[in-house]
Amino acid sequence: MSQAQPQCGLHDILASGRHHADMHPNNAIRTAHTLTATQLQSNYQDRLLRIDAVRFLTSLSRSTIYSRIAAGEFPHAVRVHGNCMAWRESEIHAWIASRPCALLPAAKEMK
């Protein structure tokens, strides 16, 4: 015995202002494949990064991250649940962007 799919009446489609094809459950998957990078960025929501991802992005050790947080030099983590902490991706990228560029010593002139 198979379960019957719920039927959408014409009134429901017209009242929603959406085309019937837009209401198909697989439409979200099809739409995701056709979005451009700009459209994806406009729909982007900030992700939460766990400590290993933050370590990877910043190249800092766990102890350095926590000591810089204590010194007020690094973004604070947010509590996800219980003892689970995470950082907002946008804050980590902003911190990386705020870091000064490394200045290379000027090349000595050959005499």
C-alpha positions, 0 to 999 in steps of 0.5 A, spaced: 500 500 500 503 506 497 501 513 501 498 518 496 501 524 495 497 530 497 494 534 492 494 541 491 488 544 488 487 550 483 485 555 489 491 553 493 496 554 487 493 561 485 492 563 493 499 562 494 501 566 488 506 560 486 507 556 480 505 549 481 512 547 479 515 551 484 511 547 489 515 540 487 519 537 493 525 536 489 525 544 486 529 546 491 535 541 489 534 543 482 534 551 484 540 550 488 544 547 481 542 553 477 544 559 482 550 563 480 555 565 485 552 572 486 545 569 488 548 564 493 552 570 496 546 574 497 542 568 500 548 566 504 547 566 512 553 566 517 556 559 519 558 557 526 565 554 525 568 549 531 575 550 533 578 545 528 576 550 523 578 556 526 585 553 527 585 551 520 583 558 517 588 562 522 594 557 523 593 559 530 594 553 536 588 552 540 592 555 546 594 561 542 586 562 540 584 562 547 589 567 550 588 572 545 580 571 546 582 573 554 587 579 551 581 581 547 585 580 541 580 575 538 573 574 537 569 571 542 566 564 541 558 563 542 555 557 546 552 552 541 549 548 547 552 545 553 560 545 552 560 546 545 563 553 542 563 555 535 565 562 532 561 566 527 565 565 520 564 572 518 568 574 525 573 570 523 574 572 516 574 580 519 579 578 524 584 575 518 582 581 514 584 586 519 591 583 520 597 587 518 600 585 511 607 582 512 613 587 510 618 584 507 625 587 508 628 591 502 633 588 498 640 590 499 643 594 493 648 590 490 655 594 490 
